[in-house]
Amino acid sequence: MSGAECESDMDCSGSDCGDAGYEDYYSTQPWDGEIDNDINFDKQKQDPEYAVYECLRVDEVERLLNENVEFLTTNLQITPSLAKLFLHAHEWDLQDILLKYQDNTSNIMIDSKIILSHSVDPLFNMKFLKGNLCSVCFLTFPTERFSTLNCGHSFCNDCWCAYFETQILQGVSTGIRCMANSCSILAPEDFVLSLLIKPIMRERYQQFVFRDYVKSHPQLRFCPGPNCQIVIRSKELRSKRVICSICKTVFCFRCGMDYHAPTDCDTIKKWLTKCADDSETANYISAHTKDCPKCHICIEKNGGCNHMQCYNCKHDFCWMCLGDWKTHGSEYYECSRYKENPNIAHESVHAQAREALKKYLHYYERWENHSKSLKLEEQTLEEIKLRIQKKVMNASGTWIDWQHLFEAASLLARCRYTLQYTYPYAYYMEAGPRKELFEYQQAQLEAEIENLSWKIERAETTDRGDLENQMDIAEKRRITLLKDFLEV
Amino acid sequence: MATNIAAQRIKREFKEVIKSEEVSLYLNVAQCSIKVELVNDSCVELKGEIAGPPDTPYEGGNFILEIKIPETYPFNPPKVRFITKIWHPNISSITGAICLDILKDQWAAAMTLRTVLLSLQALLSAAEPDDPQDAVVAKQYKEQPEMFHQTAKHWTSVYAGGPSKMPELDEKIKRLTDMGIEEHNARDALSSYNWDLERATEQLFS
C-alpha cells in the first residue's frame, strides 16, 4: 500500500490533504513514508508526535473567518466591519465577545477601540470646523468633503486617503488609528475602503488585513515555506509537528520554527540564538587561542612560529605541547608530547571559559554534523532511485519489490532529524540521573541509526527482513525517547 | 501628492508659530518662546529654537534644534534632534537624539511643529528617567539629583548661553585641559563620572 497516502490520512483531517496522489507514489518525500503499520494502531496513545490539524487555502480561511463575522453580525445586529474589530481585539473568541457584549456593550466598544471612553474635546471641532478647515492640510473644503470616525475628529477626505496610503506602505492595516492627537480609535475596514481610491492600495490593504487576522487567530498559522499560501489550522496551540500539504515544509505549530522535538520552543530559540551569536567566535577562539600554561591568560596565535612568549608573564612555551620551551631546544619539530595541559587542575577563569566552550562545541558539532548528514541523505535517496531504476531495467525485481528502500530512507531521515534536535535538549539539561538516562537513550538511538544507515547503503546484499527489522528498532528507539522526554 | 501636503503644511504652520510667539512677547514671558525658521527654501530642513523653561536647570538657555521634514509629513513625524549640547536623561549628551513618544509611535497627523516644540519644552521641565535616551545621565538624575542639577546648569551656561557660572566645575575642567585634553571631552568625562577628577582622568587616559 502507499505510504504517502497513509501518512496524509492520519495527519491531516483537511479535505485536500488526503489526495497526496498516485504520482507521489514513486517520489516519496522524507516525511511522507509511514512504514510500520503496527504504529498506526491507536495512534494517539502510541505516538507522542500525533497531531490533528488541517491545511487550508486562502479562500478556505476567508470562509472560516467570514463565518465568525456572520455569526456576530446576526447575533449582535452589528456591521461586519464592527464585528471584525471585535474579533481582532479578542483573538477571535466568539463566546468571550458575546459575554462581554451582553455584560456591558459600551465597555467592549471602548476596549476594542471603537468608541472613546470620554467625549471628544469640544474645542477640537469648534476650532477647525467652523471655517471648514482641515487640521491636517490646513485647507478649507465644503462640509461633505469631511469624514469622521466614532470619536468625532473630523478631517478632509483627501487627508484620510493620503494618511491611509502612508500607513499601508508601512505595513499598517488593522492598526490604523484616528489622525487626532492621542486619539486611539481604530479605523474600521469599511471606513478605510470608502476613502481609499487607488485599486492597488485597496488590494494591498485587504492583503495586510487578512495577514493580521490570521496572525491574531490562535488556531491559525501561515506556512513558513517560501511563497507558500497555505494556512495551517490546529485547535490546540501546542508545539506539534505539522507538514504543509502543498510545499511539504515541516514546522512546529506553536513557534513556527523548524520542528524541534524533543527540545521545547523556548529552548530551541535560545539554542539557535546562541549558535548564531557564538559559533563563529567560539570556533575561532577554540582554533586560534590557548591559555598560557603559567599565568592562564588567553593567547591568540597570529604567526606560524610555535615558540611562544606570553605577553603577560613572559613565559616561553611550545604552542604544540604547552610545555616549557627550554626543554625543546632545536628539535621542537619532533615534539610529540601532545597531551592535556598538565596544569588544567589549576583552573583559571580562562580555563573555565574554555571548558564551557568545549561543552558547547561538543553539542554544536554533533548538531551541525547531523544537520549535514540529513542533507547528504537527500543525495542518498537520489542514488537509491538510480540504483532501483537499474535493477528494474535489468529485470531484477519490479519497482514494488524495491519500494521498501524508500521507506527505509525516509525513516532514516526522520530518525536523524530527531537525533539532531536531541543535542540542544541535552546541552541545556542539568546534570543528574535524568540527563544520564537521556544520554543513554540518545546513544542507543544514534547507534541504531548508524546501523540502519549502513544497511541501507548496502541494501542489495542485506536481507529485506533484516533491513525492516532494523527500521523497526530505530523507530522504536526514537519513539521511546520522545515518549520519555517530549513535553507538549 | 504627499510632498505637496508637506510643503503646504509647513508654510501654514509658520504662520501659526509666529502668531504664538507674538502672543508670548505681548504677555512679556519671552523666556517661554519657541521659534522655527527655514534653513533653505526647500521646507525639508528647518531650524527650531526653544527657551529653557523657568525653574529648571535649563532656564536662561536657548536650545537649537535640527528639524527634518519627511516627504510623508504630516502622516509621519518630523525628525528632530538637539544641535545645542544638553544634559538631560531623555536626550543623548553626545548626538542630541531625543526619546519622546510623539516623535515615534504616538505621533498624530493633526500635531504640528508647535506641538512638538512645546512638548520638548515640557520634556525639559519634566524628564522621564525610566525611559532614558542617555543611560549615564538618567543614572545620575535618579541617584544624585543635586549633581545632575549642577551639571545640567553648567551645560546650559556653556552651550546654551545660560546665566549661571560655576567656577569650581570650570576649575576641574581646566585641570584636565592643562593636561592636553580637549575641553569638550574633559567636560563629557567629568559629567559622566559625577565630577570625580580622578576617575575622569583614568577614563580619558585608559
Interface residues (C-beta under 8 A of the other chain):
Chain A: S135 V136 C137 F138 L139 H153 F155 C159 A162 Y163 E165 T166 Q167 R177 C178 M179 A180 N181 S182 C183
Chain B: M1 A2 I5 Q8 R9 R12 E13 T72 P74 F75 N76 Q106 A108 A109 A110 M111 T115
